[in-house]
Amino acid sequence: METQVCIIGGGPSGLMLSQLLHLKGIDTIVLERQTRDYVLSRIRAGVLEAGFAELMREAQVGDRMDREGELHDGVYISSDSHMHRIDIKRLTGKSVMVYGQTELTRDLYEGRDKMGGKVIHEVQNVVLHDLKTDKPHVTYDLKGESHRIVCDYVIGADGFHGVSRKSIPEDVLREYEKVYPFGWLGVLSETRPVSEELIYARGARGFALCSLRSRVLSRYYVQVPLTDKVEEWSDDAFWAELKARLPEEVAARLETGPTIEKSIAPLRGFVAEPMRYGNLFLSGDAAHIVPPTGAKGLNTAASDIYYLYHALVDHYLSGDDTGIDTYSEKALARAWKTQRFSWWLTSLLHSFPDTSTYDQRLQQIELDYLFSSEAAQKSMAENYVGLPF
């Protein structure tokens, strides 16, 4: 087989790039290791930056998002039971969209189906070849048969454990990582959200987050030690701990019930440089991971796709390679800014083991400054709603 762009990874970023390029007449093939049902079963982030929402509309898959998604104009931060609201809309003129990753992935799949997009699932033994040449190729196995795709460019959108980043020689690749000493225990429940806007809660017992997927589907998290196991947490124990970390008036109206998904996610920051090797381009979790505190993982992947989309359109339709040649530099500049914001918000709101009383006091002073300073709130709002592409 031959194509112009071979995309490794059929998650939202890979599907988004395929959809956008197809609309410009650029041929793509997407390879995905898992089944379509498996991809659609993943429970992930649900806060979309304004730029991501606009990209969904440009890809002609944003109608359901605009109908069913929740526009949020602000977020709450609770510190020692006191609630403070950051008015994102007033400070930036923009809002964020709350719309689950599962739903937007479904929309992207439907968009690919309508256009006859080529998405090949359950591929095995994917290998990238001749990446430094003008005609790289990708080999893979499917149902016991070997296949080969010749292309102009390979896009690695296959996540942290995928083959794409591992295809860059070790003497070329530089990796930066920070592992946090705690995780998030998260649950999904068919209950009414406790708040119409997200609540980030900081207190002596640790961090908690009240989020949502819809008016009848809630997503909640509490900070836990990395040694904790999911099976050690009953539903009753989770609800009791969440209530203990929220202001009394919020805890009093919290609707509880059986959870339909429960998991513990470790927190880490990770960046791989460069994001280009020959005609291979990394995007999303293949190149960078952020702690979920600022809801930046999926959104940073979207900014990578934005840069790649415009770079490839300029190449094929105008013969301009500026975007291709500067992709790694531009994508990394924005990725590191989201690392900074996610690190700052994580450091501000979580309890760290063995933290000195000095550091604890500074953490509180930082929060006091945020709540009292219009400039500090605007800085947070600008980052939360999404820095410009």
MOQUI-V322225 format. One record per residue. N is the residue number from 0. RES is the residue in three letters. SS is DSSP state (2 for helix, 1 for strand, 0 for the rest). OMEGA is omega in whole degrees, 0 to 359 (NA if undefined). Layout:
n & res & ss & omega
N & RES & SS & OMEGA
N & RES & SS & OMEGA
//
This chain:
n & res & ss & omega
0 & MET & 0 & 175
1 & GLU & 1 & 175
2 & THR & 0 & 177
3 & GLN & 0 & 183
4 & VAL & 1 & 175
5 & CYS & 1 & 184
6 & ILE & 1 & 179
7 & ILE & 1 & 181
8 & GLY & 0 & 183
9 & GLY & 0 & 173
10 & GLY & 0 & 185
11 & PRO & 2 & 182
12 & SER & 2 & 178
13 & GLY & 2 & 179
14 & LEU & 2 & 179
15 & MET & 2 & 180
16 & LEU & 2 & 178
17 & SER & 2 & 181
18 & GLN & 2 & 182
19 & LEU & 2 & 181
20 & LEU & 2 & 178
21 & HIS & 2 & 180
22 & LEU & 2 & 178
23 & LYS & 0 & 178
24 & GLY & 0 & 181
25 & ILE & 0 & 187
26 & ASP & 0 & 179
27 & THR & 1 & 168
28 & ILE & 1 & 179
29 & VAL & 1 & 176
30 & LEU & 1 & 182
31 & GLU & 0 & 183
32 & ARG & 0 & 185
33 & GLN & 0 & 173
34 & THR & 0 & 177
35 & ARG & 2 & 180
36 & ASP & 2 & 180
37 & TYR & 2 & 179
38 & VAL & 2 & 182
39 & LEU & 2 & 179
40 & SER & 2 & 183
41 & ARG & 0 & 177
42 & ILE & 0 & 185
43 & ARG & 0 & 187
44 & ALA & 0 & 181
45 & GLY & 0 & 179
46 & VAL & 1 & 183
47 & LEU & 1 & 173
48 & GLU & 0 & 179
49 & ALA & 2 & 180
50 & GLY & 2 & 178
51 & PHE & 2 & 180
52 & ALA & 2 & 179
53 & GLU & 2 & 178
54 & LEU & 2 & 176
55 & MET & 2 & 179
56 & ARG & 2 & 179
57 & GLU & 2 & 178
58 & ALA & 0 & 178
59 & GLN & 0 & 178
60 & VAL & 0 & 186
61 & GLY & 0 & 185
62 & ASP & 2 & 182
63 & ARG & 2 & 176
64 & MET & 2 & 181
65 & ASP & 2 & 178
66 & ARG & 2 & 191
67 & GLU & 2 & 180
68 & GLY & 0 & 181
69 & GLU & 1 & 174
70 & LEU & 1 & 180
71 & HIS & 1 & 182
72 & ASP & 0 & 181
73 & GLY & 1 & 175
74 & VAL & 1 & 176
75 & TYR & 1 & 170
76 & ILE & 1 & 178
77 & SER & 1 & 177
78 & SER & 1 & 181
79 & ASP & 0 & 174
80 & SER & 0 & 176
81 & HIS & 1 & 183
82 & MET & 1 & 177
83 & HIS & 1 & 181
84 & ARG & 1 & 173
85 & ILE & 1 & 185
86 & ASP & 1 & 185
87 & ILE & 2 & 183
88 & LYS & 2 & 180
89 & ARG & 2 & 185
90 & LEU & 2 & 185
91 & THR & 2 & 186
92 & GLY & 0 & 182
93 & LYS & 0 & 177
94 & SER & 0 & 171
95 & VAL & 1 & 180
96 & MET & 1 & 175
97 & VAL & 1 & 185
98 & TYR & 0 & 190
99 & GLY & 0 & 179
100 & GLN & 2 & 178
101 & THR & 2 & 182
102 & GLU & 2 & 180
103 & LEU & 2 & 175
104 & THR & 2 & 177
105 & ARG & 2 & 178
106 & ASP & 2 & 179
107 & LEU & 2 & 176
108 & TYR & 2 & 180
109 & GLU & 2 & 176
110 & GLY & 2 & 177
111 & ARG & 2 & 179
112 & ASP & 2 & 183
113 & LYS & 2 & 182
114 & MET & 0 & 182
115 & GLY & 0 & 181
116 & GLY & 0 & 182
117 & LYS & 1 & 176
118 & VAL & 1 & 183
119 & ILE & 1 & 183
120 & HIS & 0 & 174
121 & GLU & 0 & 176
122 & VAL & 0 & 180
123 & GLN & 1 & 173
124 & ASN & 1 & 178
125 & VAL & 1 & 179
126 & VAL & 1 & 179
127 & LEU & 1 & 186
128 & HIS & 1 & 169
129 & ASP & 0 & 185
130 & LEU & 0 & 180
131 & LYS & 0 & 180
132 & THR & 0 & 179
133 & ASP & 0 & 181
134 & LYS & 0 & 175
135 & PRO & 0 & 174
136 & HIS & 1 & 182
137 & VAL & 1 & 175
138 & THR & 1 & 179
139 & TYR & 1 & 176
140 & ASP & 1 & 177
141 & LEU & 1 & 179
142 & LYS & 0 & 175
143 & GLY & 0 & 179
144 & GLU & 1 & 180
145 & SER & 1 & 181
146 & HIS & 1 & 182
147 & ARG & 1 & 176
148 & ILE & 1 & 175
149 & VAL & 1 & 185
150 & CYS & 0 & 174
151 & ASP & 0 & 184
152 & TYR & 1 & 175
153 & VAL & 1 & 177
154 & ILE & 1 & 179
155 & GLY & 1 & 178
156 & ALA & 0 & 190
157 & ASP & 0 & 171
158 & GLY & 0 & 185
159 & PHE & 0 & 184
160 & HIS & 0 & 183
161 & GLY & 0 & 184
162 & VAL & 2 & 191
163 & SER & 2 & 181
164 & ARG & 2 & 180
165 & LYS & 2 & 178
166 & SER & 0 & 176
167 & ILE & 0 & 182
168 & PRO & 0 & 182
169 & GLU & 0 & 181
170 & ASP & 0 & 177
171 & VAL & 0 & 187
172 & LEU & 0 & 173
173 & ARG & 1 & 183
174 & GLU & 1 & 180
175 & TYR & 1 & 186
176 & GLU & 1 & 171
177 & LYS & 1 & 178
178 & VAL & 1 & 181
179 & TYR & 1 & 187
180 & PRO & 1 & 178
181 & PHE & 1 & 177
182 & GLY & 1 & 175
183 & TRP & 1 & 168
184 & LEU & 1 & 183
185 & GLY & 1 & 176
186 & VAL & 1 & 171
187 & LEU & 1 & 182
188 & SER & 1 & 178
189 & GLU & 0 & 180
190 & THR & 0 & 177
191 & ARG & 0 & 178
192 & PRO & 0 & 181
193 & VAL & 0 & 181
194 & SER & 0 & 177
195 & GLU & 0 & 176
196 & GLU & 0 & 183
197 & LEU & 0 & 175
198 & ILE & 1 & 173
199 & TYR & 1 & 186
200 & ALA & 1 & 176
201 & ARG & 1 & 178
202 & GLY & 0 & 184
203 & ALA & 0 & 182
204 & ARG & 0 & 181
205 & GLY & 0 & 185
206 & PHE & 0 & 172
207 & ALA & 1 & 179
208 & LEU & 1 & 174
209 & CYS & 1 & 182
210 & SER & 1 & 181
211 & LEU & 1 & 173
212 & ARG & 1 & 178
213 & SER & 1 & 179
214 & ARG & 0 & 181
215 & VAL & 0 & 182
216 & LEU & 1 & 185
217 & SER & 1 & 177
218 & ARG & 1 & 182
219 & TYR & 1 & 181
220 & TYR & 1 & 167
221 & VAL & 1 & 176
222 & GLN & 1 & 180
223 & VAL & 1 & 174
224 & PRO & 0 & 180
225 & LEU & 0 & 180
226 & THR & 0 & 181
227 & ASP & 0 & 176
228 & LYS & 0 & 182
229 & VAL & 2 & 184
230 & GLU & 2 & 177
231 & GLU & 2 & 184
232 & TRP & 0 & 172
233 & SER & 0 & 176
234 & ASP & 2 & 181
235 & ASP & 2 & 180
236 & ALA & 2 & 179
237 & PHE & 2 & 183
238 & TRP & 2 & 179
239 & ALA & 2 & 181
240 & GLU & 2 & 179
241 & LEU & 2 & 180
242 & LYS & 2 & 182
243 & ALA & 2 & 183
244 & ARG & 0 & 182
245 & LEU & 0 & 173
246 & PRO & 0 & 186
247 & GLU & 2 & 182
248 & GLU & 2 & 177
249 & VAL & 2 & 180
250 & ALA & 2 & 183
251 & ALA & 2 & 182
252 & ARG & 0 & 180
253 & LEU & 0 & 177
254 & GLU & 0 & 182
255 & THR & 0 & 180
256 & GLY & 0 & 179
257 & PRO & 0 & 178
258 & THR & 1 & 180
259 & ILE & 1 & 174
260 & GLU & 1 & 181
261 & LYS & 1 & 182
262 & SER & 1 & 174
263 & ILE & 1 & 180
264 & ALA & 1 & 174
265 & PRO & 1 & 179
266 & LEU & 1 & 179
267 & ARG & 1 & 169
268 & GLY & 1 & 183
269 & PHE & 1 & 174
270 & VAL & 1 & 174
271 & ALA & 1 & 177
272 & GLU & 1 & 355
273 & PRO & 0 & 177
274 & MET & 0 & 173
275 & ARG & 1 & 172
276 & TYR & 1 & 184
277 & GLY & 0 & 178
278 & ASN & 0 & 170
279 & LEU & 1 & 178
280 & PHE & 1 & 178
281 & LEU & 1 & 175
282 & SER & 0 & 176
283 & GLY & 2 & 184
284 & ASP & 2 & 175
285 & ALA & 2 & 184
286 & ALA & 0 & 185
287 & HIS & 1 & 177
288 & ILE & 1 & 176
289 & VAL & 0 & 171
290 & PRO & 0 & 188
291 & PRO & 2 & 187
292 & THR & 2 & 182
293 & GLY & 2 & 180
294 & ALA & 0 & 187
295 & LYS & 0 & 185
296 & GLY & 2 & 180
297 & LEU & 2 & 182
298 & ASN & 2 & 177
299 & THR & 2 & 173
300 & ALA & 2 & 180
301 & ALA & 2 & 178
302 & SER & 2 & 173
303 & ASP & 2 & 181
304 & ILE & 2 & 177
305 & TYR & 2 & 180
306 & TYR & 2 & 180
307 & LEU & 2 & 180
308 & TYR & 2 & 182
309 & HIS & 2 & 179
310 & ALA & 2 & 182
311 & LEU & 2 & 175
312 & VAL & 2 & 178
313 & ASP & 2 & 180
314 & HIS & 2 & 186
315 & TYR & 2 & 185
316 & LEU & 2 & 183
317 & SER & 2 & 182
318 & GLY & 0 & 182
319 & ASP & 0 & 183
320 & ASP & 0 & 181
321 & THR & 2 & 181
322 & GLY & 2 & 177
323 & ILE & 2 & 184
324 & ASP & 2 & 183
325 & THR & 2 & 185
326 & TYR & 2 & 185
327 & SER & 2 & 181
328 & GLU & 2 & 182
329 & LYS & 2 & 182
330 & ALA & 2 & 180
331 & LEU & 2 & 180
332 & ALA & 2 & 179
333 & ARG & 2 & 180
334 & ALA & 2 & 180
335 & TRP & 2 & 176
336 & LYS & 2 & 176
337 & THR & 2 & 173
338 & GLN & 2 & 181
339 & ARG & 2 & 181
340 & PHE & 2 & 181
341 & SER & 2 & 176
342 & TRP & 2 & 181
343 & TRP & 2 & 182
344 & LEU & 2 & 177
345 & THR & 2 & 180
346 & SER & 2 & 183
347 & LEU & 2 & 194
348 & LEU & 2 & 184
349 & HIS & 0 & 172
350 & SER & 0 & 181
351 & PHE & 0 & 179
352 & PRO & 0 & 176
353 & ASP & 0 & 177
354 & THR & 0 & 180
355 & SER & 0 & 177
356 & THR & 2 & 177
357 & TYR & 2 & 180
358 & ASP & 2 & 177
359 & GLN & 2 & 180
360 & ARG & 2 & 178
361 & LEU & 2 & 178
362 & GLN & 2 & 179
363 & GLN & 2 & 179
364 & ILE & 2 & 178
365 & GLU & 2 & 176
366 & LEU & 2 & 178
367 & ASP & 2 & 179
368 & TYR & 2 & 179
369 & LEU & 2 & 184
370 & PHE & 2 & 185
371 & SER & 2 & 187
372 & SER & 0 & 175
373 & GLU & 2 & 181
374 & ALA & 2 & 179
375 & ALA & 2 & 178
376 & GLN & 2 & 178
377 & LYS & 2 & 178
378 & SER & 2 & 178
379 & MET & 2 & 182
380 & ALA & 2 & 179
381 & GLU & 2 & 179
382 & ASN & 2 & 184
383 & TYR & 2 & 181
384 & VAL & 2 & 175
385 & GLY & 0 & 176
386 & LEU & 0 & 180
387 & PRO & 0 & 175
388 & PHE & 0 & NA
//
